[in-house]
Amino acid sequence: MSRVPEGFLWGASTAAHQVEGNNTSSDIWRWEGDGFLAEYSGDADDSYHRYPEDMRLLAEAGLTAYRFSIEWARIEPERDRWSLAELAHYRRMIDTARELGLEPVVTLHHFTSPYWFAEAGGWMGDEALDRWRRYVEKASTILDGVEWVCTINEPNMVALMQKFLAGTVSGDGEGLTLAHDGPLTPDPALGERMVEAHRVATAVLRERTTAKVGWTIAQQAFTPTPGNEEVFRETTWAWEDLYLEASRGDDFVGVQSYTTQPVNEHGPVPHPAHPDNTLTGWAYRPDALGLALRHAHEVTGLPLLVTENGIATGDDERRIAYTTEALRHLAAAVEDGIDVRGYLHWSALDNYEWGHWAPTFGLIAVDRETFARTPKPSLAWLGEVARSGASGIPAGTASFAADPPAASGAPALFSRDSPLGELLDDQRSRALLEAAAPGIGAHPMIGMARAFPLAAIAGMAKDVLSAEALDALDERLRAIV
């Protein structure tokens, strides 16, 4: 017996910059190779040319939907210079998905913008909304018959990164660096501008297409700690509810969930070191999906589409275990009357995770040299879940786990390539780090960076940890036992 409604979408997601390769006209392309974006995307997964194979693998496994983004920087690589060939390329992707029996879920903006747009002030530029409107009008010409359109991916993360990072796209070699101007909270002014941009796009799409229109929100599944309920409410509004409340007139909300975070008197608590943490340093919390769905439903009352959920791991059995538990909580939400229309796993492919290749989220492995695709067992497993309507998923539960305590155990060996969080959580290495970069452990932005290697943090925070200081620190870290 199916655990989900008839017509439920089962699929996987990607983003253009992370899989296509050579997105040379984008802002992110110009930032890569330094600081926060330590590694290059390069050819990525060459999905720009190999998308038919990617879609075929998903369809043959039994999935019924594919979420992908179209790239503004390809369609308008220079201001007012539009590429009809690129528009035709993305239309072919839509048609290929349909031919294979996959429902295309199209995202118009997934983090990347044309470099010229960023140089003109990005979303806060004087002409930003007008330039965005023109792009959406062009994009709408290829959306005939598309039923699901996401305007902007994770606008709350866009607003967070504006607050978290500083940099230019001028090619001066400085890259992105840590900003130093406040607590770890999405920029509310940029958040309001993203709401405006979403409404501009929604108006265009409703005039020119028949698609269901919404946007996707990164939900942190925040939980309050005792005595900090007011901070919890303020944090939840700044990170999520500003954007969820703006969704109330939409056709759906895209729910994106990976883990949870408690909130104390200072705001979100960084994930402590723990053996169960994923390759991104996040706590292993598959129950977060249930929390996210219930919160989105409570705030909006709209139909919900899970547009991203997954785990960064090299152990595919762990991926299946995580997703099984996440789907238990999804099923419980459905059984409680929450209108969930589909589940799109992040991600279809192992891909470029915004500066790093190591965190592997994919249902399909990709050889970085030959681009050969190798489906993982999790892809066949999710396809069978789709075919059965999740009938094999254990009974749903609305109970949620406690946040895991910090790990303890034998002393670890560290180096410049160790995650910052692990260094800060170890008394010996933290003392060395604080001596080399006084105050770095209490930096208001550091919680966002705990999963990144120390070498990347050094690139982002050149003012507190120079290259020379990093080299000296690396030797000292390797020496302690």
C-alpha positions in Angstrom: 0.0 0.0 0.0 1.4 3.4 -1.0 2.5 5.6 1.8 2.3 8.8 -0.4 -0.4 10.5 -2.5 -1.2 9.5 -6.0 1.1 11.4 -8.5 3.8 11.9 -5.9 7.1 12.9 -7.5 10.2 10.8 -6.8 13.4 12.3 -8.2 16.8 13.9 -7.7 18.2 17.4 -8.0 21.2 19.1 -9.4 22.3 22.8 -10.0 23.8 24.0 -13.2 27.1 25.4 -11.9 27.8 22.3 -9.8 27.4 19.7 -12.7 27.6 21.4 -16.1 31.2 22.7 -16.1 32.9 25.8 -17.5 30.3 28.3 -16.4 32.9 31.0 -17.3 30.5 34.0 -17.4 29.3 33.5 -13.8 30.4 35.4 -10.7 31.3 32.1 -8.8 33.7 31.1 -11.6 35.8 34.2 -11.0 35.9 33.6 -7.2 37.1 30.0 -7.4 40.5 28.8 -6.4 41.0 30.9 -3.3 39.6 31.2 0.2 36.1 30.0 0.7 36.0 28.5 -2.8 39.3 26.7 -2.5 38.9 24.3 -5.4 37.9 24.9 -9.0 34.7 23.6 -10.6 36.4 23.3 -14.0 34.6 20.8 -16.2 32.5 19.7 -13.2 30.6 16.6 -14.2 30.4 17.7 -17.9 26.6 17.3 -17.5 26.2 20.2 -20.0 26.9 17.6 -22.6 26.0 14.4 -20.7 22.6 15.3 -19.3 20.8 12.7 -21.5 22.8 9.9 -19.8 22.2 11.4 -16.4 18.4 11.6 -16.9 18.3 8.2 -18.5 20.0 6.6 -15.4 17.4 8.3 -13.1 14.5 7.2 -15.3 15.7 3.6 -15.7 16.0 3.3 -11.9 12.4 4.2 -11.5 12.4 7.9 -10.6 9.8 10.2 -12.1 11.2 13.7 -11.7 14.4 15.6 -12.2 15.1 19.1 -10.8 17.8 21.1 -12.6 18.6 24.8 -13.0 19.0 27.0 -16.1 22.0 29.3 -16.0 21.5 33.0 -16.3 25.2 33.5 -16.9 25.0 31.3 -20.1 21.8 32.9 -21.3 23.0 36.5 -20.8 26.8 36.2 -20.6 27.2 39.9 -21.2 24.7 42.6 -20.4 21.9 42.7 -23.0 23.6 39.9 -25.1 21.2 37.0 -25.1 22.1 33.5 -26.3 19.3 31.9 -28.3 21.5 28.8 -28.5 21.6 28.4 -24.7 17.9 28.9 -24.4 17.5 26.1 -26.9 19.9 24.0 -25.0 17.8 24.2 -21.8 14.6 23.6 -23.8 16.2 20.4 -25.0 16.8 19.4 -21.4 13.1 19.9 -20.7 12.1 17.9 -23.7 14.6 15.1 -22.9 13.3 14.8 -19.4 9.7 14.5 -20.7 10.7 11.9 -23.3 12.2 9.8 -20.5 9.2 10.1 -18.3 10.7 12.5 -15.9 8.8 15.6 -14.7 11.1 18.6 -15.1 11.3 20.8 -12.0 13.1 23.9 -13.3 15.0 26.4 -11.1 15.7 29.9 -12.6 18.5 30.9 -10.2 20.7 28.5 -8.2 23.2 30.8 -6.4 25.2 31.9 -9.5 24.6 35.1 -11.4 26.4 36.7 -14.5 29.6 38.3 -13.4 28.4 41.6 -14.8 25.4 41.5 -12.6 27.6 40.9 -9.5 29.9 43.8 -10.5 26.9 46.1 -10.8 26.1 45.5 -7.1 24.4 42.1 -7.4 20.9 41.8 -6.0 21.3 45.2 -4.2 22.2 47.0 -7.4 20.0 49.9 -8.6 18.9 48.0 -11.7 18.9 44.5 -10.2 15.2 43.9 -10.2 14.8 45.2 -13.8 17.7 43.0 -15.0 16.2 40.0 -13.2 12.8 40.6 -14.7 14.3 40.7 -18.2 16.0 37.4 -17.6 12.9 35.7 -16.3 11.0 37.0 -19.3 13.6 35.4 -21.6 13.5 32.2 -19.6 9.7 32.0 -19.7 9.9 31.5 -23.5 11.2 27.9 -23.0 8.9 26.9 -20.2 5.9 25.9 -22.2 4.3 22.8 -20.5 6.6 22.9 -17.5 4.5 22.3 -14.4 7.0 23.2 -11.6 9.2 26.3 -11.6 11.3 27.4 -8.6 12.3 31.1 -9.0 15.3 31.3 -6.6 17.1 28.6 -4.7 17.6 29.2 -1.0 17.3 33.0 -0.9 18.0 32.8 2.8 21.4 31.3 2.1 22.0 34.0 -0.5 21.3 36.6 2.2 23.5 34.7 4.7 26.5 34.6 2.3 26.2 38.3 1.7 26.7 38.8 5.4 29.2 36.0 5.8 31.5 36.8 2.9 33.1 39.8 1.3 34.9 40.0 -2.1 34.8 41.2 -5.7 34.6 39.5 -9.1 37.3 41.8 -10.5 39.9 39.1 -10.7 42.3 40.7 -8.3 43.2 37.4 -6.7 41.8 38.2 -3.3 38.8 35.9 -3.7 36.1 35.7 -1.1 37.1 36.5 2.5 35.3 36.5 5.9 33.3 39.6 6.5 33.5 41.0 10.0 30.3 43.0 10.6 27.9 41.1 12.8 26.4 37.9 14.1 25.8 34.8 11.9 22.4 35.8 10.5 21.1 36.3 7.0 21.3 40.0 5.9 17.7 41.2 6.4 18.0 44.0 3.8 19.1 41.5 1.2 16.4 39.1 2.4 13.7 41.7 1.7 15.3 42.4 -1.8 15.1 38.6 -2.5 11.4 38.7 -1.6 10.9 41.5 -4.1 12.8 39.5 -6.8 10.7 36.5 -6.1 7.5 38.5 -6.6 8.8 40.0 -9.8 9.5 36.6 -11.2 6.2 35.1 -10.0 4.3 37.9 -11.7 6.1 37.2 -15.0 5.7 33.5 -14.8 2.0 33.7 -14.0 1.4 35.9 -16.9 3.5 33.9 -19.4 3.3 30.2 -18.3 0.9 27.8 -16.7 3.5 26.5 -14.2 3.1 26.1 -10.5 5.5 28.8 -9.1 7.4 28.8 -5.8 10.9 29.0 -4.4 13.0 26.8 -2.2 14.0 27.6 1.4 16.9 26.1 3.3 15.4 25.0 6.6 17.7 24.5 9.6 15.1 22.7 11.7 16.1 24.9 14.7 15.2 23.8 18.2 15.3 26.2 21.3 17.4 25.6 24.3 15.9 26.2 27.7 15.4 29.9 28.5 16.2 31.0 24.9 12.8 30.9 23.3 12.9 34.6 22.3 16.2 34.2 20.6 14.9 31.1 18.9 11.9 33.0 17.5 14.1 35.8 16.3 16.6 33.4 14.7 13.9 31.4 13.0 12.3 34.5 11.5 15.6 35.8 10.2 16.7 32.5 8.8 13.4 31.0 7.5 10.1 32.7 8.3 10.8 35.9 6.5 11.0 33.8 3.3 8.2 31.3 4.2 5.8 34.1 5.0 6.6 35.7 1.7 5.6 32.4 0.1 2.0 32.4 1.2 0.6 33.5 -2.1 2.6 30.9 -4.1 1.6 27.6 -5.5 4.1 25.6 -3.4 7.2 25.8 -1.2 10.3 23.9 -1.9 11.6 22.4 1.4 15.3 21.8 1.6 16.6 20.0 4.7 19.7 18.2 5.9 20.2 18.6 9.6 19.1 20.4 12.7 20.7 23.0 15.0 19.8 24.1 18.5 19.6 27.8 19.3 21.2 29.2 22.5 21.4 32.8 23.7 23.8 33.7 20.9 21.9 32.0 18.1 22.5 28.8 16.1 24.9 26.5 18.0 27.8 25.1 15.8 27.7 21.4 15.2 30.1 19.8 17.8 32.6 17.2 16.8 30.9 13.8 16.8 31.7 10.4 15.0 28.3 10.5 13.3 28.9 13.9 11.7 28.7 13.9 7.9 31.5 14.9 5.4 30.2 18.5 5.7 30.6 18.5 9.5 26.8 18.5 10.0 25.1 16.4 12.6 23.5 13.2 11.4 19.8 14.1 11.7 17.6 12.5 9.1 14.6 13.5 11.3 15.2 17.1 10.3 13.1 16.6 7.3 10.0 16.0 9.4 10.7 19.1 11.5 11.2 21.2 8.3 8.0 19.9 6.6 5.9 20.6 9.7 7.3 24.1 10.2 6.8 25.0 6.5 3.2 23.7 6.7 2.6 25.7 9.9 3.8 29.0 8.5 2.4 28.7 4.9 -0.3 26.1 4.7 0.8 25.5 1.1 1.6 22.3 -0.8 5.2 21.3 -0.1 7.8 19.8 -2.5 11.0 18.4 -1.0 13.4 19.8 -3.4 16.6 18.8 -1.5 17.4 16.2 1.2 20.5 14.1 1.4 23.7 13.3 3.2 27.4 13.9 2.4 29.0 10.5 2.9 31.3 8.1 1.1 29.3 5.1 2.6 26.3 4.4 0.4 24.7 2.1 3.0 24.7 5.1 5.3 23.0 7.1 2.6 20.3 4.5 2.3 19.9 4.4 6.1 19.7 8.2 6.3 17.2 8.5 3.5 15.0 5.7 4.9 14.7 7.5 8.2 14.1 10.8 6.5 11.3 9.2 4.5 9.8 7.8 7.7 9.3 11.3 8.9 8.0 12.5 5.6 5.4 9.6 5.7 4.4 10.7 9.2 3.9 14.2 8.0 1.7 13.0 5.2 -0.3 10.8 7.5 -0.9 13.9 9.7 -2.5 15.7 6.8 0.4 17.7 5.5 0.3 18.2 1.7 3.6 16.9 0.4 3.8 16.5 -3.4 7.2 15.0 -3.9 10.7 14.0 -2.7 13.7 15.1 -4.8 17.0 13.7 -3.4 20.2 15.8 -3.3 21.8 15.0 -5.4 21.6 13.0 -8.6 25.4 13.2 -9.0 28.5 13.6 -6.9 29.4 17.2 -7.8 31.2 20.4 -7.1 30.0 21.4 -3.6 30.8 25.2 -3.8 34.5 25.1 -3.4 35.1 21.5 -2.5 34.8 18.1 -4.3 35.1 15.9 -1.2 31.6 16.0 0.2 29.8 13.4 -1.9 26.0 13.6 -1.9 25.2 11.8 -5.2 23.2 8.7 -6.1 25.6 8.4 -9.1 29.4 8.6 -8.8 31.3 10.5 -11.5 34.9 9.8 -12.5 36.6 13.2 -12.5 38.9 12.3 -15.4 36.7 10.2 -17.8 33.3 11.5 -16.6 32.1 7.9 -16.5 28.9 7.5 -14.5 28.5 4.7 -12.0 25.1 4.4 -10.3 25.4 3.6 -6.6 23.1 1.1 -4.9 21.2 4.0 -3.3 19.9 4.9 -6.8 18.3 1.5 -7.4 17.0 1.5 -3.8 15.3 4.9 -4.2 13.9 3.8 -7.6 12.3 0.8 -5.9 10.9 3.1 -3.1 9.4 5.2 -5.9 7.9 2.1 -7.7 6.3 0.9 -4.5 5.0 4.2 -3.3 7.3 3.9 -0.3 5.3 0.9 0.9 8.5 -0.6 2.3 9.4 2.4 4.4 8.9 1.6 8.1 5.9 3.2 9.9 6.3 7.0 10.2 7.2 8.7 13.4 6.8 12.2 14.6 9.4 11.8 17.4 12.6 13.6 17.0 16.1 12.8 18.4 18.0 14.9 20.9 21.0 16.8 19.5 24.1 14.6 19.8 26.7 15.5 22.4 30.3 16.4 21.5 32.5 13.4 20.9 35.2 12.2 23.2 37.9 9.7 22.7 41.6 9.2 21.9 43.5 12.3 20.9 43.5 13.0 17.1 46.3 14.1 14.8 45.7 17.4 13.1 47.1 19.5 10.3 46.2 22.5 8.1 43.8 20.2 6.3 41.8 19.4 9.4 38.2 20.8 9.7 38.2 23.9 11.8 35.5 22.5 14.1 37.7 19.5 15.0 40.6 21.8 15.8 38.5 24.1 18.0 36.9 21.1 19.9 40.3 19.7 20.8 42.0 21.5 23.8 45.5 21.1 22.5 44.9 22.2 18.9 42.6 25.0 20.0 45.4 26.5 22.2 47.8 26.5 19.2 45.2 28.0 16.9 44.3 30.8 19.4 48.0 31.6 19.8 48.4 31.9 16.1 45.2 33.8 15.5 43.9 35.3 18.7 40.1 35.4 18.9 39.4 33.2 15.9 37.5 30.7 18.0 35.0 33.4 19.1 34.7 35.0 15.7 31.0 35.6 15.1 31.2 34.1 11.6 33.2 31.0 12.5 30.2 28.7 13.2 29.4 28.7 9.5 33.0 27.6 8.7 33.6 24.8 11.1 33.3 22.1 8.5 35.9 23.7 6.3 39.6 22.8 6.4 41.9 25.2 8.3 43.7 26.0 5.1 40.4 27.3 3.6 39.7 29.4 6.7 43.1 30.9 6.4 42.3 32.0 2.9 39.1 33.6 4.1 40.6 35.3 7.1 44.0 36.6 5.8 43.8 39.4 8.3 44.0 37.0 11.3 46.0 34.1 9.9 48.6 34.8 7.2 50.1 32.2 4.9 53.3 32.3 6.9 51.4 31.8 10.2 49.5 28.9 8.7 52.7 27.2 7.7 54.1 27.5 11.2 50.9 26.4 12.7 50.7 23.4 10.4 54.1 22.1 11.7 53.0 22.6 15.4 49.7 20.8 14.8 51.4 17.8 13.2 53.8 17.6 16.1 51.3 17.2 19.0 50.0 13.8 19.9 
